[in-house]
Amino acid sequence: MYGWFWRHLPGNTWVRAAISIVLALIVVYLLFQYVFPWAEPLLPFNDVTVDGGSGGAAG
């Protein structure tokens, strides 16, 4: 898959590398701005149960 992207990018190696970095940054930006906030309520990571039982360090 990455080879297919690399072959279809225009320019020499340096231009292709710069375009690849920009595309990767765009993907990361879109993930953090749109996908992760949308998916956060659907994930169970905030469902934490803390009980007062024994077995832990007192603090």
PDB file with one MODEL, atoms N, CA, C and O in Angstrom:
MODEL        1
ATOM      1  N   MET A   1       0.821  -1.181   0.000  1.00  0.00           N
ATOM      2  CA  MET A   1       0.000   0.000   0.000  1.00  0.00           C
ATOM      3  C   MET A   1       0.872   1.256   0.000  1.00  0.00           C
ATOM      4  O   MET A   1       0.628   2.180  -0.775  1.00  0.00           O
ATOM      5  N   TYR A   2       1.883   1.292   0.862  1.00  0.00           N
ATOM      6  CA  TYR A   2       2.735   2.475   0.911  1.00  0.00           C
ATOM      7  C   TYR A   2       3.533   2.632  -0.377  1.00  0.00           C
ATOM      8  O   TYR A   2       3.791   3.751  -0.822  1.00  0.00           O
ATOM      9  N   GLY A   3       3.918   1.521  -0.968  1.00  0.00           N
ATOM     10  CA  GLY A   3       4.611   1.579  -2.245  1.00  0.00           C
ATOM     11  C   GLY A   3       3.737   2.177  -3.333  1.00  0.00           C
ATOM     12  O   GLY A   3       4.220   2.928  -4.180  1.00  0.00           O
ATOM     13  N   TRP A   4       2.465   1.850  -3.311  1.00  0.00           N
ATOM     14  CA  TRP A   4       1.539   2.405  -4.302  1.00  0.00           C
ATOM     15  C   TRP A   4       1.447   3.912  -4.131  1.00  0.00           C
ATOM     16  O   TRP A   4       1.489   4.647  -5.118  1.00  0.00           O
ATOM     17  N   PHE A   5       1.320   4.393  -2.876  1.00  0.00           N
ATOM     18  CA  PHE A   5       1.293   5.839  -2.633  1.00  0.00           C
ATOM     19  C   PHE A   5       2.577   6.491  -3.129  1.00  0.00           C
ATOM     20  O   PHE A   5       2.539   7.519  -3.806  1.00  0.00           O
ATOM     21  N   TRP A   6       3.699   5.897  -2.793  1.00  0.00           N
ATOM     22  CA  TRP A   6       4.996   6.474  -3.149  1.00  0.00           C
ATOM     23  C   TRP A   6       5.149   6.579  -4.662  1.00  0.00           C
ATOM     24  O   TRP A   6       5.631   7.595  -5.164  1.00  0.00           O
ATOM     25  N   ARG A   7       4.750   5.554  -5.387  1.00  0.00           N
ATOM     26  CA  ARG A   7       4.878   5.573  -6.850  1.00  0.00           C
ATOM     27  C   ARG A   7       3.969   6.596  -7.504  1.00  0.00           C
ATOM     28  O   ARG A   7       4.282   7.085  -8.590  1.00  0.00           O
ATOM     29  N   HIS A   8       2.854   6.933  -6.876  1.00  0.00           N
ATOM     30  CA  HIS A   8       1.902   7.853  -7.479  1.00  0.00           C
ATOM     31  C   HIS A   8       2.101   9.305  -7.057  1.00  0.00           C
ATOM     32  O   HIS A   8       1.407  10.192  -7.555  1.00  0.00           O
ATOM     33  N   LEU A   9       3.029   9.556  -6.153  1.00  0.00           N
ATOM     34  CA  LEU A   9       3.321  10.940  -5.784  1.00  0.00           C
ATOM     35  C   LEU A   9       4.234  11.567  -6.836  1.00  0.00           C
ATOM     36  O   LEU A   9       5.122  10.900  -7.368  1.00  0.00           O
ATOM     37  N   PRO A  10       4.017  12.851  -7.137  1.00  0.00           N
ATOM     38  CA  PRO A  10       4.871  13.510  -8.126  1.00  0.00           C
ATOM     39  C   PRO A  10       6.201  13.950  -7.521  1.00  0.00           C
ATOM     40  O   PRO A  10       6.328  14.055  -6.301  1.00  0.00           O
ATOM     41  N   GLY A  11       7.184  14.206  -8.369  1.00  0.00           N
ATOM     42  CA  GLY A  11       8.450  14.776  -7.937  1.00  0.00           C
ATOM     43  C   GLY A  11       9.512  13.751  -7.613  1.00  0.00           C
ATOM     44  O   GLY A  11       9.322  12.542  -7.741  1.00  0.00           O
ATOM     45  N   ASN A  12      10.655  14.298  -7.183  1.00  0.00           N
ATOM     46  CA  ASN A  12      11.767  13.434  -6.815  1.00  0.00           C
ATOM     47  C   ASN A  12      11.596  12.955  -5.369  1.00  0.00           C
ATOM     48  O   ASN A  12      10.540  13.145  -4.765  1.00  0.00           O
ATOM     49  N   THR A  13      12.626  12.344  -4.835  1.00  0.00           N
ATOM     50  CA  THR A  13      12.534  11.747  -3.499  1.00  0.00           C
ATOM     51  C   THR A  13      12.224  12.782  -2.423  1.00  0.00           C
ATOM     52  O   THR A  13      11.403  12.525  -1.543  1.00  0.00           O
ATOM     53  N   TRP A  14      12.866  13.943  -2.480  1.00  0.00           N
ATOM     54  CA  TRP A  14      12.651  14.968  -1.455  1.00  0.00           C
ATOM     55  C   TRP A  14      11.239  15.536  -1.525  1.00  0.00           C
ATOM     56  O   TRP A  14      10.622  15.784  -0.489  1.00  0.00           O
ATOM     57  N   VAL A  15      10.733  15.740  -2.708  1.00  0.00           N
ATOM     58  CA  VAL A  15       9.367  16.256  -2.865  1.00  0.00           C
ATOM     59  C   VAL A  15       8.363  15.210  -2.386  1.00  0.00           C
ATOM     60  O   VAL A  15       7.390  15.538  -1.707  1.00  0.00           O
ATOM     61  N   ARG A  16       8.605  13.965  -2.740  1.00  0.00           N
ATOM     62  CA  ARG A  16       7.716  12.889  -2.296  1.00  0.00           C
ATOM     63  C   ARG A  16       7.725  12.773  -0.772  1.00  0.00           C
ATOM     64  O   ARG A  16       6.678  12.573  -0.157  1.00  0.00           O
ATOM     65  N   ALA A  17       8.883  12.895  -0.174  1.00  0.00           N
ATOM     66  CA  ALA A  17       8.979  12.815   1.285  1.00  0.00           C
ATOM     67  C   ALA A  17       8.221  13.977   1.930  1.00  0.00           C
ATOM     68  O   ALA A  17       7.506  13.777   2.911  1.00  0.00           O
ATOM     69  N   ALA A  18       8.368  15.176   1.393  1.00  0.00           N
ATOM     70  CA  ALA A  18       7.658  16.332   1.937  1.00  0.00           C
ATOM     71  C   ALA A  18       6.146  16.170   1.793  1.00  0.00           C
ATOM     72  O   ALA A  18       5.399  16.465   2.726  1.00  0.00           O
ATOM     73  N   ILE A  19       5.697  15.710   0.645  1.00  0.00           N
ATOM     74  CA  ILE A  19       4.269  15.484   0.434  1.00  0.00           C
ATOM     75  C   ILE A  19       3.759  14.409   1.382  1.00  0.00           C
ATOM     76  O   ILE A  19       2.664  14.538   1.929  1.00  0.00           O
ATOM     77  N   SER A  20       4.534  13.356   1.585  1.00  0.00           N
ATOM     78  CA  SER A  20       4.130  12.286   2.502  1.00  0.00           C
ATOM     79  C   SER A  20       3.984  12.803   3.921  1.00  0.00           C
ATOM     80  O   SER A  20       3.035  12.441   4.617  1.00  0.00           O
ATOM     81  N   ILE A  21       4.911  13.644   4.360  1.00  0.00           N
ATOM     82  CA  ILE A  21       4.834  14.210   5.707  1.00  0.00           C
ATOM     83  C   ILE A  21       3.608  15.098   5.850  1.00  0.00           C
ATOM     84  O   ILE A  21       2.903  15.031   6.857  1.00  0.00           O
ATOM     85  N   VAL A  22       3.351  15.925   4.849  1.00  0.00           N
ATOM     86  CA  VAL A  22       2.174  16.798   4.895  1.00  0.00           C
ATOM     87  C   VAL A  22       0.891  15.967   4.922  1.00  0.00           C
ATOM     88  O   VAL A  22      -0.025  16.274   5.685  1.00  0.00           O
ATOM     89  N   LEU A  23       0.816  14.937   4.113  1.00  0.00           N
ATOM     90  CA  LEU A  23      -0.369  14.081   4.111  1.00  0.00           C
ATOM     91  C   LEU A  23      -0.558  13.384   5.454  1.00  0.00           C
ATOM     92  O   LEU A  23      -1.682  13.266   5.941  1.00  0.00           O
ATOM     93  N   ALA A  24       0.535  12.923   6.052  1.00  0.00           N
ATOM     94  CA  ALA A  24       0.447  12.271   7.358  1.00  0.00           C
ATOM     95  C   ALA A  24      -0.031  13.255   8.422  1.00  0.00           C
ATOM     96  O   ALA A  24      -0.842  12.896   9.276  1.00  0.00           O
ATOM     97  N   LEU A  25       0.462  14.492   8.379  1.00  0.00           N
ATOM     98  CA  LEU A  25       0.020  15.505   9.339  1.00  0.00           C
ATOM     99  C   LEU A  25      -1.456  15.841   9.163  1.00  0.00           C
ATOM    100  O   LEU A  25      -2.163  16.071  10.144  1.00  0.00           O
ATOM    101  N   ILE A  26      -1.920  15.870   7.924  1.00  0.00           N
ATOM    102  CA  ILE A  26      -3.340  16.120   7.661  1.00  0.00           C
ATOM    103  C   ILE A  26      -4.193  14.994   8.239  1.00  0.00           C
ATOM    104  O   ILE A  26      -5.238  15.248   8.838  1.00  0.00           O
ATOM    105  N   VAL A  27      -3.752  13.767   8.063  1.00  0.00           N
ATOM    106  CA  VAL A  27      -4.500  12.624   8.604  1.00  0.00           C
ATOM    107  C   VAL A  27      -4.544  12.693  10.129  1.00  0.00           C
ATOM    108  O   VAL A  27      -5.599  12.468  10.721  1.00  0.00           O
ATOM    109  N   VAL A  28      -3.430  12.995  10.767  1.00  0.00           N
ATOM    110  CA  VAL A  28      -3.392  13.099  12.226  1.00  0.00           C
ATOM    111  C   VAL A  28      -4.302  14.229  12.699  1.00  0.00           C
ATOM    112  O   VAL A  28      -5.031  14.066  13.678  1.00  0.00           O
ATOM    113  N   TYR A  29      -4.267  15.367  12.016  1.00  0.00           N
ATOM    114  CA  TYR A  29      -5.134  16.498  12.365  1.00  0.00           C
ATOM    115  C   TYR A  29      -6.607  16.098  12.280  1.00  0.00           C
ATOM    116  O   TYR A  29      -7.382  16.372  13.197  1.00  0.00           O
ATOM    117  N   LEU A  30      -6.990  15.452  11.180  1.00  0.00           N
ATOM    118  CA  LEU A  30      -8.382  15.038  11.016  1.00  0.00           C
ATOM    119  C   LEU A  30      -8.806  14.032  12.083  1.00  0.00           C
ATOM    120  O   LEU A  30      -9.933  14.082  12.576  1.00  0.00           O
ATOM    121  N   LEU A  31      -7.905  13.122  12.436  1.00  0.00           N
ATOM    122  CA  LEU A  31      -8.221  12.170  13.490  1.00  0.00           C
ATOM    123  C   LEU A  31      -8.473  12.875  14.819  1.00  0.00           C
ATOM    124  O   LEU A  31      -9.468  12.592  15.487  1.00  0.00           O
ATOM    125  N   PHE A  32      -7.586  13.790  15.214  1.00  0.00           N
ATOM    126  CA  PHE A  32      -7.725  14.450  16.499  1.00  0.00           C
ATOM    127  C   PHE A  32      -8.891  15.432  16.537  1.00  0.00           C
ATOM    128  O   PHE A  32      -9.508  15.603  17.588  1.00  0.00           O
ATOM    129  N   GLN A  33      -9.205  16.080  15.420  1.00  0.00           N
ATOM    130  CA  GLN A  33     -10.265  17.076  15.404  1.00  0.00           C
ATOM    131  C   GLN A  33     -11.658  16.494  15.223  1.00  0.00           C
ATOM    132  O   GLN A  33     -12.626  17.042  15.750  1.00  0.00           O
ATOM    133  N   TYR A  34     -11.777  15.401  14.490  1.00  0.00           N
ATOM    134  CA  TYR A  34     -13.100  14.900  14.135  1.00  0.00           C
ATOM    135  C   TYR A  34     -13.370  13.457  14.568  1.00  0.00           C
ATOM    136  O   TYR A  34     -14.420  13.180  15.149  1.00  0.00           O
ATOM    137  N   VAL A  35     -12.464  12.554  14.304  1.00  0.00           N
ATOM    138  CA  VAL A  35     -12.733  11.138  14.548  1.00  0.00           C
ATOM    139  C   VAL A  35     -12.679  10.806  16.032  1.00  0.00           C
ATOM    140  O   VAL A  35     -13.608  10.188  16.552  1.00  0.00           O
ATOM    141  N   PHE A  36     -11.613  11.200  16.730  1.00  0.00           N
ATOM    142  CA  PHE A  36     -11.488  10.857  18.144  1.00  0.00           C
ATOM    143  C   PHE A  36     -12.581  11.503  18.998  1.00  0.00           C
ATOM    144  O   PHE A  36     -13.150  10.817  19.848  1.00  0.00           O
ATOM    145  N   PRO A  37     -12.906  12.799  18.813  1.00  0.00           N
ATOM    146  CA  PRO A  37     -14.015  13.357  19.603  1.00  0.00           C
ATOM    147  C   PRO A  37     -15.352  12.662  19.322  1.00  0.00           C
ATOM    148  O   PRO A  37     -16.174  12.512  20.226  1.00  0.00           O
ATOM    149  N   TRP A  38     -15.567  12.245  18.094  1.00  0.00           N
ATOM    150  CA  TRP A  38     -16.799  11.526  17.771  1.00  0.00           C
ATOM    151  C   TRP A  38     -16.829  10.161  18.463  1.00  0.00           C
ATOM    152  O   TRP A  38     -17.876   9.739  18.954  1.00  0.00           O
ATOM    153  N   ALA A  39     -15.697   9.479  18.502  1.00  0.00           N
ATOM    154  CA  ALA A  39     -15.650   8.117  19.031  1.00  0.00           C
ATOM    155  C   ALA A  39     -15.539   8.068  20.551  1.00  0.00           C
ATOM    156  O   ALA A  39     -15.826   7.030  21.148  1.00  0.00           O
ATOM    157  N   GLU A  40     -15.135   9.153  21.188  1.00  0.00           N
ATOM    158  CA  GLU A  40     -14.896   9.121  22.632  1.00  0.00           C
ATOM    159  C   GLU A  40     -16.119   8.681  23.444  1.00  0.00           C
ATOM    160  O   GLU A  40     -15.963   7.853  24.342  1.00  0.00           O
ATOM    161  N   PRO A  41     -17.311   9.184  23.178  1.00  0.00           N
ATOM    162  CA  PRO A  41     -18.464   8.725  23.977  1.00  0.00           C
ATOM    163  C   PRO A  41     -18.790   7.243  23.761  1.00  0.00           C
ATOM    164  O   PRO A  41     -19.456   6.631  24.596  1.00  0.00           O
ATOM    165  N   LEU A  42     -18.339   6.680  22.678  1.00  0.00           N
ATOM    166  CA  LEU A  42     -18.639   5.288  22.378  1.00  0.00           C
ATOM    167  C   LEU A  42     -17.678   4.313  23.049  1.00  0.00           C
ATOM    168  O   LEU A  42     -17.935   3.110  23.078  1.00  0.00           O
ATOM    169  N   LEU A  43     -16.579   4.820  23.586  1.00  0.00           N
ATOM    170  CA  LEU A  43     -15.557   3.973  24.190  1.00  0.00           C
ATOM    171  C   LEU A  43     -15.750   3.892  25.705  1.00  0.00           C
ATOM    172  O   LEU A  43     -16.178   4.867  26.322  1.00  0.00           O
ATOM    173  N   PRO A  44     -15.442   2.754  26.306  1.00  0.00           N
ATOM    174  CA  PRO A  44     -15.715   2.567  27.743  1.00  0.00           C
ATOM    175  C   PRO A  44     -14.584   3.021  28.660  1.00  0.00           C
ATOM    176  O   PRO A  44     -14.546   2.588  29.811  1.00  0.00           O
ATOM    177  N   PHE A  45     -13.667   3.867  28.213  1.00  0.00           N
ATOM    178  CA  PHE A  45     -12.498   4.195  29.018  1.00  0.00           C
ATOM    179  C   PHE A  45     -12.830   5.062  30.227  1.00  0.00           C
ATOM    180  O   PHE A  45     -12.050   5.085  31.179  1.00  0.00           O
ATOM    181  N   ASN A  46     -13.941   5.766  30.230  1.00  0.00           N
ATOM    182  CA  ASN A  46     -14.297   6.617  31.362  1.00  0.00           C
ATOM    183  C   ASN A  46     -15.176   5.896  32.377  1.00  0.00           C
ATOM    184  O   ASN A  46     -15.539   6.484  33.396  1.00  0.00           O
ATOM    185  N   ASP A  47     -15.522   4.651  32.127  1.00  0.00           N
ATOM    186  CA  ASP A  47     -16.329   3.876  33.056  1.00  0.00           C
ATOM    187  C   ASP A  47     -15.420   3.187  34.065  1.00  0.00           C
ATOM    188  O   ASP A  47     -15.179   1.983  33.981  1.00  0.00           O
ATOM    189  N   VAL A  48     -14.923   3.965  35.016  1.00  0.00           N
ATOM    190  CA  VAL A  48     -13.985   3.445  36.004  1.00  0.00           C
ATOM    191  C   VAL A  48     -14.724   3.256  37.317  1.00  0.00           C
ATOM    192  O   VAL A  48     -15.451   4.142  37.764  1.00  0.00           O
ATOM    193  N   THR A  49     -14.536   2.110  37.925  1.00  0.00           N
ATOM    194  CA  THR A  49     -15.151   1.832  39.213  1.00  0.00           C
ATOM    195  C   THR A  49     -14.050   1.738  40.258  1.00  0.00           C
ATOM    196  O   THR A  49     -13.148   0.906  40.159  1.00  0.00           O
ATOM    197  N   VAL A  50     -14.139   2.590  41.243  1.00  0.00           N
ATOM    198  CA  VAL A  50     -13.181   2.572  42.346  1.00  0.00           C
ATOM    199  C   VAL A  50     -13.972   2.294  43.608  1.00  0.00           C
ATOM    200  O   VAL A  50     -14.869   3.058  43.965  1.00  0.00           O
ATOM    201  N   ASP A  51     -13.645   1.209  44.279  1.00  0.00           N
ATOM    202  CA  ASP A  51     -14.336   0.888  45.514  1.00  0.00           C
ATOM    203  C   ASP A  51     -13.423   1.138  46.709  1.00  0.00           C
ATOM    204  O   ASP A  51     -12.216   1.322  46.555  1.00  0.00           O
ATOM    205  N   GLY A  52     -13.995   1.142  47.858  1.00  0.00           N
ATOM    206  CA  GLY A  52     -13.230   1.392  49.081  1.00  0.00           C
ATOM    207  C   GLY A  52     -12.745   0.113  49.733  1.00  0.00           C
ATOM    208  O   GLY A  52     -12.493   0.091  50.937  1.00  0.00           O
ATOM    209  N   GLY A  53     -12.612  -0.941  48.966  1.00  0.00           N
ATOM    210  CA  GLY A  53     -12.215  -2.229  49.517  1.00  0.00           C
ATOM    211  C   GLY A  53     -10.762  -2.261  49.920  1.00  0.00           C
ATOM    212  O   GLY A  53     -10.008  -1.326  49.650  1.00  0.00           O
ATOM    213  N   SER A  54     -10.372  -3.350  50.574  1.00  0.00           N
ATOM    214  CA  SER A  54      -8.996  -3.508  51.008  1.00  0.00           C
ATOM    215  C   SER A  54      -8.141  -4.014  49.863  1.00  0.00           C
ATOM    216  O   SER A  54      -8.653  -4.390  48.808  1.00  0.00           O
ATOM    217  N   GLY A  55      -6.859  -4.019  50.076  1.00  0.00           N
ATOM    218  CA  GLY A  55      -5.951  -4.546  49.076  1.00  0.00           C
ATOM    219  C   GLY A  55      -5.147  -3.487  48.372  1.00  0.00           C
ATOM    220  O   GLY A  55      -4.300  -3.813  47.539  1.00  0.00           O
ATOM    221  N   GLY A  56      -5.381  -2.249  48.674  1.00  0.00           N
ATOM    222  CA  GLY A  56      -4.623  -1.180  48.031  1.00  0.00           C
ATOM    223  C   GLY A  56      -3.801  -0.412  49.048  1.00  0.00           C
ATOM    224  O   GLY A  56      -3.927  -0.605  50.257  1.00  0.00           O
ATOM    225  N   ALA A  57      -2.972   0.449  48.536  1.00  0.00           N
ATOM    226  CA  ALA A  57      -2.170   1.279  49.411  1.00  0.00           C
ATOM    227  C   ALA A  57      -3.061   2.379  49.985  1.00  0.00           C
ATOM    228  O   ALA A  57      -3.852   2.992  49.267  1.00  0.00           O
ATOM    229  N   ALA A  58      -2.921   2.617  51.278  1.00  0.00           N
ATOM    230  CA  ALA A  58      -3.722   3.656  51.920  1.00  0.00           C
ATOM    231  C   ALA A  58      -3.110   5.010  51.598  1.00  0.00           C
ATOM    232  O   ALA A  58      -1.891   5.181  51.598  1.00  0.00           O
ATOM    233  N   GLY A  59      -3.994   5.973  51.323  1.00  0.00           N
ATOM    234  CA  GLY A  59      -3.428   7.270  51.000  1.00  0.00           C
ATOM    235  C   GLY A  59      -4.287   8.404  51.197  1.00  0.00           C
ATOM    236  O   GLY A  59      -3.880   9.538  50.946  1.00  0.00           O
TER     237      GLY A  59
ENDMDL
END
